[in-house]
């Protein structure tokens, strides 16, 4: 497999060797000649990479050739990284004073920022090859380059032996297209509808008895991989009749590696509303399941079951035995033996799609953006391709998604004639259609896809996690590619993999907590995951529980190791060569990682270190600082971790640090300002007060939380509001906590310059006033100052989501209802003290609005709708022609009021000659009012909200009484499809 590392290396090092090696490596004995030789070898190899990519799946010798080349590439990356660090050391490390870490210092340091990707992509602008005053390891570097050249000589000769051809135009940049397709959007196919009805009838069959044996019945869907079993199960699971019939619905993907504890916790999490359990004792988990399911009728879907031993399920099934009769378990499996072993009451076979339906599915994806005449021209080719998909839904979907990117008939004919149609691995079940779709991916994206084999089957992969991983492994090129940040390039790659059906968006009901686009989650079909593992079989090792014996030859080639264990001890790490690893991932909630120092001290080439959900108390100071190649460190959910060593600040190349969920971690190292290449710090639920030295990290794009208010603690000086001034690269979500309302804070808020941070899409402003003064003048002055602070925190106009919490000013800043928030879609106020809400009805893009715990609000009327803002006509004329129409809350879909204790009236607007109110909340679909005990009635304008589908009123006794008594003003409520009043 050729990947982006190979491709970009060949492309860039040719230029690098020609220019920089000649110019700078003369300081090293013998390196100049070796550099010229390296240039020639890489030029020759680069010219045939595209041809090798197309042939690797069907020609074993070409795949072996590429494997040899990959081994060399990894070593070249290490050499270049070592050269970078040597250059940095000999040029002299810049002085970093935490108290003087200003923008200019940061800018100077940025010139020293070096990474392999930037060197090879823009060598003319990179500083890592400037003349070196002192070189301590020149002989070692020269020797390593000479050894690499010897290996490249051999590889270059093999290229001719295998007759690899030069292909022009293969290095064109990736230009992602916008294509939105999803299998979930396809209308149910007839074959699937028939099976769906059969499954539903089986699940809803009346209970024949009340004995324990009939309480739970099993139904199994059996069919080959990629045929659509999971799709049918999801259709059934989301059917309205099914949902209303069962009290509880649970879904667990089991896959190859059955683990009783994992399955049990998944069940428990579903029963608890996706609130995860901390217990790691199986008996405790099963007892809680037994208690929660008692007296309830459930549907439990076990997706992708492989284990044939029913005894493995005994404890789990017994824990469910307290259920109500009529409960059902729906199993999907590829094996008849599994269905028999599960003692299924009904076994339903899922066969391949009929040819006509397979064609329809293929065309849904491949023809979705084409005109009628173009579709007609491609019809015959489409029919032949669909026929070759052999009725497999996954094949039709994946290949159809790939063909959507083919613009000419000649390109379609080229795919139809490909010899990859003859490639099918009977042992692994790999599909020709999947291979063709993979080959058609742009070259840089192939490696990104293949690296997803690092994740477990059916694991939710978050967009940010993937992009940060790809970036850490050097798969996204330099800091900027085609004037795009690496993160934007990664997002483009991610979207292409979604559009081409390699990734599937997860359903909302599977992970309802995924609300923000930044944390957009996907999964891979298990066959696609198998394919990714096939591509990386000699490089990636995924271990669960006990280690396994592997071939000595493979042992030295493993570059990426992921270990997942719930045991107290990890599988032995001796099965791989640690010094060759570029990525090590450990997820071990019960493991203390007692020998972490010994492990880290051997990871000489590591780029990505992910230790998640482990019982890790400390990070070894001496060993972590020596991992000079590290780009990405992830310690998320290590809840016992209390501190990070100062030595972590010596990781010059570090780009991403994820410490989210490290709840006992109170502060970060003082010297964080040294991490001049740091681009992402995810600290949600972790250390929120930040060292003052971080104010100069102008490359920082992700800063999840910043808590103000602590000036100094244990000789730590913390970031203040004004210190945000130079952090103008911030992107995505930014939670700003602990905002004060004094005189000094007004100046600091102005310095913060939030309006210049155009990348922030979700902003939370949380105020923390601990003032207990009762003097009237002091109170009024403070309220005025708070208003000035809020006014100074005006965000950029591109903001999409805003939360304001704990604000105690006299009124709201005018920007809240102005053009500044014209793009805001989601808005929330919580624990704010002004008695009047701002005129939010004027916001043109607002989709959801939440008003929570507003203790002083007693009424809402025209000011809330924004009518007072619109009461003056556009012209100065006083004639009747100057009256104009106004739509309040034009796009609002969801409105929530919770705990507004003093709220009594929600008034209809008054008639105004200047303003003709044509509509109020025309898009409203959901209205929720909870614990507003004094509210007397609902406004009449709600009767005109034609899209209102759901009304929820909880603990509002006056409204509840009025509706239940059938008062005329509330009779319209009976027309709403879903009404909850209690």
SULRARA-V313463 format. One record per pair of residues at least 6 apart in sequence whose ideal C-beta (glycine too) atoms are under 7 Angstrom apart, sorted by the first residue. I is the first residue (numbers start at 1). J is the second residue. Records with the same first field share a line. If there is no record, write none. Layout:
# SULRARA-V313463
I=J ; J
This chain:
# SULRARA-V313463
1=56 ; 66 ; 446 ; 450 ; 535
2=49 ; 52 ; 53 ; 56 ; 66 ; 443
3=446 ; 447 ; 450
4=443 ; 444 ; 446 ; 447 ; 475
5=73 ; 447 ; 474 ; 475
6=49 ; 69 ; 70 ; 73
7=49 ; 443 ; 444
8=120 ; 477
9=73 ; 76 ; 120
10=42 ; 45 ; 46 ; 49
11=46 ; 171
12=120 ; 121
13=38 ; 42 ; 120
14=39 ; 42 ; 43 ; 46
15=123
16=119 ; 120 ; 123
17=35 ; 36 ; 38 ; 39 ; 42
18=39
19=123
20=123 ; 129
21=32 ; 35 ; 39
22=32 ; 35 ; 36
24=129 ; 131
25=31 ; 32 ; 35
26=32
27=131 ; 132 ; 135
28=135 ; 138 ; 141 ; 142
29=138 ; 139 ; 142
30=142 ; 146
31=142 ; 145
34=142 ; 145 ; 146 ; 149
37=149
38=145 ; 149
41=149 ; 152 ; 153 ; 156
44=156 ; 159
45=69 ; 155 ; 156 ; 159
47=166
48=159 ; 164 ; 165 ; 166
50=167 ; 170
51=164 ; 165 ; 167
52=62 ; 65 ; 66 ; 164
53=439 ; 443
54=439
55=62
56=62 ; 63 ; 66
57=420 ; 423 ; 435
58=419 ; 420 ; 423
61=162
62=162
65=155 ; 158 ; 162
67=538
68=155
69=155
72=148 ; 151 ; 152 ; 155
74=559
75=148
76=148
77=116 ; 474
78=605
79=141 ; 144 ; 145
80=116 ; 119
81=116 ; 629
82=141
83=141
84=114 ; 128
85=628
86=135 ; 137
87=128 ; 130 ; 132
88=112 ; 114 ; 652
90=132 ; 133 ; 134 ; 135
94=108 ; 109 ; 112
96=671 ; 673 ; 674
98=670 ; 671 ; 673 ; 691 ; 692 ; 693 ; 717
99=692
101=673 ; 693 ; 695 ; 696
102=696
103=696 ; 698 ; 726
105=696
106=676 ; 696 ; 697 ; 698 ; 726
107=698
109=676
110=676 ; 699
111=127
112=127
113=676 ; 677
114=126 ; 127 ; 128
115=653
116=474
117=474 ; 477 ; 478
118=126 ; 478 ; 479
119=126 ; 128
121=477 ; 478 ; 481
122=478
173=482
174=442 ; 444 ; 445 ; 492
176=492 ; 495 ; 496
177=405
179=369 ; 404 ; 499
181=365 ; 368 ; 401 ; 499
182=505
183=231 ; 397 ; 504
186=361 ; 364
188=196 ; 235
189=353 ; 357 ; 361
190=357
191=353 ; 354 ; 357
192=228 ; 231 ; 232 ; 235
195=232 ; 348 ; 350
196=232 ; 235 ; 236
198=348
199=219 ; 232 ; 236 ; 348
200=236 ; 239 ; 241 ; 242
202=219 ; 346
203=219 ; 242 ; 299 ; 328 ; 330
204=245
207=214 ; 325 ; 326
208=214
210=325
212=321
214=325
215=321 ; 323 ; 325 ; 327
216=317 ; 320 ; 323 ; 327 ; 329
217=328 ; 345
218=329 ; 331 ; 342 ; 343 ; 344 ; 345
219=328 ; 330 ; 344 ; 345 ; 346 ; 348
220=331 ; 333 ; 339 ; 342 ; 344 ; 347 ; 348
221=229 ; 232 ; 233 ; 331 ; 332 ; 348 ; 350
222=333 ; 336 ; 339 ; 347 ; 349 ; 350
223=229 ; 334 ; 349 ; 350 ; 351
224=334
225=334 ; 429 ; 526 ; 527
226=392 ; 393 ; 394 ; 395 ; 431 ; 527
227=350 ; 352 ; 392 ; 393
228=350 ; 393
229=332 ; 350
230=303 ; 332
231=393
232=350
233=301 ; 303 ; 330 ; 332
236=242 ; 330
237=249 ; 251 ; 301
242=299
243=249
246=297 ; 298 ; 299
247=296 ; 297 ; 298
248=271 ; 293 ; 296 ; 298
249=299
250=267 ; 270 ; 271 ; 298 ; 300 ; 301
251=270 ; 301 ; 303 ; 510
252=263 ; 266 ; 267 ; 302 ; 303
253=303 ; 304 ; 458
254=263 ; 302 ; 303 ; 304 ; 305
255=304 ; 457 ; 458 ; 526
256=306 ; 457
257=544
258=307 ; 312
260=282 ; 312 ; 315 ; 316
261=282 ; 566
263=316
264=282 ; 285 ; 286 ; 289 ; 316
265=277 ; 285
267=289
268=277 ; 285 ; 288 ; 289
269=275 ; 276 ; 277
271=289 ; 292 ; 293
274=512 ; 513
277=285
279=285
280=566 ; 589 ; 590
286=315 ; 319
289=319 ; 320
290=319 ; 322
293=320 ; 322 ; 323
294=322
295=324
296=323 ; 324
297=323 ; 324 ; 326 ; 327
298=323 ; 327
299=328 ; 330
300=329
301=330
302=329 ; 331
303=332
304=332 ; 526
305=331 ; 332 ; 333 ; 338
306=335 ; 338
308=337 ; 338 ; 341
309=341
310=341 ; 342 ; 343
331=339 ; 342 ; 344
333=339
339=347
352=390 ; 391 ; 392
353=361 ; 391 ; 393
355=386 ; 387
358=386 ; 389 ; 391 ; 396
359=382 ; 383 ; 386
361=393 ; 396 ; 397 ; 400
362=382 ; 385 ; 386 ; 389 ; 396 ; 399 ; 400
363=382
364=400
365=397 ; 400 ; 401 ; 404
366=382 ; 400 ; 403 ; 404
367=375
368=404
369=404
377=409
378=409 ; 412
381=412 ; 413 ; 416
384=416
385=399 ; 416
386=396
388=421
389=395 ; 396 ; 399 ; 433
392=431
394=525 ; 527
395=431 ; 433 ; 434
397=501
398=433 ; 434 ; 437 ; 501
399=433 ; 436 ; 437
401=499 ; 500 ; 501
402=436 ; 437 ; 440 ; 500
403=412 ; 415
406=412 ; 415
415=436
418=436
420=432 ; 435 ; 436 ; 439
421=432
423=432 ; 435
424=430 ; 431 ; 432
428=530 ; 534
429=527
430=531 ; 534
434=528 ; 531
437=500
438=446 ; 531
441=449
445=493 ; 496 ; 497
447=475
448=470 ; 475 ; 493
449=497 ; 502 ; 532
450=532 ; 535 ; 536
451=469 ; 470 ; 473 ; 475
452=461 ; 524 ; 532
453=529 ; 532 ; 533 ; 536 ; 540
454=540 ; 560 ; 562 ; 583 ; 585
455=461
456=542 ; 564
457=526 ; 529
458=523
460=506 ; 511 ; 521 ; 523
461=521 ; 522 ; 523
462=519 ; 521
463=494 ; 519 ; 520
464=518 ; 519
466=494
467=487 ; 490 ; 491 ; 494
468=632 ; 656 ; 680
469=608 ; 632
470=476 ; 490
471=486 ; 490 ; 631 ; 655 ; 656
472=607 ; 608 ; 631 ; 632 ; 655 ; 656
473=582 ; 583 ; 607 ; 608
474=607
476=486 ; 489 ; 490
477=486 ; 489
479=486
481=489
487=701
497=503
498=505 ; 522
502=524 ; 528
503=522 ; 524
504=522 ; 523 ; 525
505=522
506=521 ; 522 ; 523
511=521
514=521
516=733 ; 762
518=732 ; 733
533=540
538=554 ; 557
539=557 ; 558 ; 559 ; 560
540=560
541=558 ; 561 ; 576
542=562
543=563 ; 571
544=564 ; 565
545=565 ; 567 ; 571
546=571
547=571 ; 572 ; 575
550=575
555=575 ; 576 ; 577
556=577 ; 580
558=576 ; 577 ; 580
559=580 ; 581 ; 582
560=582 ; 583
561=576 ; 581 ; 584
562=585
563=570 ; 571 ; 585 ; 586
564=587
565=571 ; 588 ; 591
566=589 ; 590
567=590
568=590 ; 591
569=591
570=586 ; 588 ; 591
573=599
578=599 ; 602 ; 603
579=602 ; 604 ; 605
580=605
581=603 ; 605 ; 606
582=605 ; 606 ; 607 ; 608
583=607 ; 608
584=603 ; 606 ; 609
585=610
586=611 ; 614
587=612 ; 613
588=614
589=613 ; 614
590=615
591=614 ; 615
592=615
593=614 ; 616
596=616 ; 620
597=620 ; 623
600=620 ; 623 ; 624 ; 627
601=623
603=627
605=629
606=627 ; 629 ; 630
607=629 ; 630 ; 631 ; 632
608=631 ; 632
609=630 ; 633
610=634
611=635 ; 638
612=634 ; 636 ; 637
613=637 ; 638
614=638
615=640
616=638 ; 640 ; 641
617=640 ; 641 ; 642
618=643
619=644 ; 645 ; 648
621=645 ; 647
624=645 ; 647 ; 648
625=647 ; 650
627=651
628=653
629=653
630=651 ; 653 ; 654
631=653 ; 654 ; 655 ; 656
632=655 ; 656
633=654 ; 657
634=658
635=641 ; 658 ; 659 ; 662
636=658 ; 659 ; 660 ; 661
637=661
638=662
639=661 ; 662 ; 663 ; 664
640=664
641=662 ; 664 ; 665
642=664 ; 665
643=665
644=668 ; 669
645=669
646=669 ; 670 ; 671
648=669
649=669 ; 671 ; 672 ; 674 ; 675
651=675
652=677
653=677
654=675 ; 677 ; 678
655=677 ; 678 ; 679 ; 680
656=679 ; 680
657=678 ; 681
658=682
659=665 ; 682 ; 683 ; 686 ; 687
660=682 ; 683 ; 684 ; 685 ; 686 ; 704
661=685 ; 686
662=686
663=685 ; 686
665=686 ; 687
666=687
667=687 ; 689 ; 713 ; 716
668=687 ; 690 ; 691
670=691 ; 693 ; 716
671=693
672=691 ; 693 ; 694
673=691 ; 693 ; 694 ; 696 ; 697
675=697
676=697
677=699
678=697 ; 699 ; 700
679=699 ; 700 ; 701
680=701 ; 702
681=700 ; 702 ; 703
682=702 ; 704
683=704 ; 705
684=704 ; 705
688=705 ; 706 ; 707 ; 737
689=707 ; 710 ; 718
690=706 ; 718 ; 719
691=716 ; 718 ; 719
692=717 ; 718 ; 719 ; 723
694=719
695=719 ; 723 ; 726
696=726
697=727
698=726 ; 727 ; 728 ; 729
699=729
700=727 ; 729 ; 730
701=729 ; 730 ; 731
702=731 ; 732
703=727 ; 730 ; 734
704=733 ; 735
705=735 ; 737
706=719 ; 736
707=737 ; 738
708=720 ; 721 ; 737 ; 738 ; 739
709=738 ; 740 ; 768
710=718
711=718
720=748
721=739 ; 745 ; 748 ; 749 ; 752
722=748 ; 751 ; 752
724=752
725=751 ; 752 ; 753
728=756 ; 757
729=759
730=757 ; 759 ; 760
731=759 ; 760
732=761 ; 762
733=762
734=760 ; 763
735=764
736=764 ; 765 ; 766
737=766 ; 768
738=768
739=765 ; 766 ; 767 ; 768 ; 789
740=768 ; 769
741=767 ; 769 ; 782 ; 785 ; 786 ; 789 ; 808 ; 809
742=785
743=785
745=789
746=785 ; 788 ; 789 ; 792
749=789 ; 792 ; 793
750=792
752=793
754=793 ; 794 ; 795
755=794 ; 795 ; 796
757=796
758=796 ; 798
760=795 ; 796 ; 799
761=799 ; 800 ; 801
762=800 ; 801
763=795 ; 799 ; 802
764=803 ; 805
765=793 ; 804
766=805 ; 806
767=805 ; 806 ; 807 ; 808
768=806
769=808
771=782
773=779
783=808 ; 809 ; 810
784=810
786=807 ; 808 ; 809
787=809 ; 810 ; 811 ; 813
790=807 ; 809 ; 813
791=813
794=813 ; 815 ; 820
795=820
797=819 ; 820 ; 822 ; 823
798=823
799=821 ; 823 ; 824
800=823 ; 824 ; 825
801=824 ; 825 ; 826
802=821 ; 824 ; 827
803=828
804=829 ; 832
805=830 ; 831
806=831
807=832 ; 833
808=833
809=834
810=834
811=834
812=834 ; 838
816=838
817=838 ; 839 ; 840 ; 842 ; 843 ; 866 ; 869
821=843
822=844 ; 845
823=845
824=843 ; 845 ; 846
825=845 ; 846 ; 847
826=847 ; 848
827=840 ; 846 ; 849
828=850
829=851 ; 852 ; 854
830=852 ; 853
831=853
832=854
833=855 ; 856
834=856
835=856 ; 857 ; 858
836=863
837=857 ; 860 ; 864
839=863 ; 864 ; 866 ; 868 ; 869
840=846 ; 849 ; 864 ; 866
841=864 ; 865 ; 866 ; 888 ; 889
842=866 ; 869
844=890
845=891
846=889 ; 891 ; 892
847=891 ; 892 ; 893
848=893 ; 894
849=892 ; 895
850=896
851=897 ; 900
852=898 ; 899
853=899
854=900
855=901 ; 902
856=902
857=900 ; 902 ; 903
858=902 ; 903 ; 904
859=904 ; 905 ; 907
860=906 ; 907
861=907
862=868 ; 909 ; 910
865=888 ; 909 ; 920
866=888
867=886 ; 909 ; 912 ; 915 ; 917
870=886 ; 915
871=912 ; 914 ; 915
872=914
873=882 ; 883 ; 884 ; 914
874=884
875=882
882=914
883=913 ; 914 ; 915 ; 916
884=915 ; 916
885=916 ; 918
886=915 ; 917 ; 918
887=918 ; 919 ; 922
888=917 ; 920 ; 921
889=920 ; 921
890=922
891=923
892=921 ; 923 ; 924
893=923 ; 924 ; 925 ; 926
894=925 ; 926
895=924 ; 927
896=928
897=929 ; 932
898=930 ; 931
899=931
900=932
901=933
902=934
903=932 ; 934 ; 935
904=934 ; 935 ; 936
905=936
906=935 ; 938 ; 939
907=939
908=939 ; 940 ; 941
909=917
919=944
920=941 ; 944
921=945
922=945
923=947
924=945 ; 947 ; 948
925=947 ; 948 ; 949 ; 950
926=949 ; 950
927=948 ; 951
928=952
929=935 ; 953 ; 956
930=954 ; 955
931=954 ; 955
932=956
933=955 ; 956 ; 957
935=956 ; 958 ; 959
936=958
937=959 ; 962 ; 969
938=959 ; 970
942=948
943=972
948=976
949=976 ; 977 ; 978
950=978
951=973 ; 976 ; 979
952=980
953=959 ; 960 ; 981
954=982
960=981
962=970
963=970 ; 973 ; 981
973=979
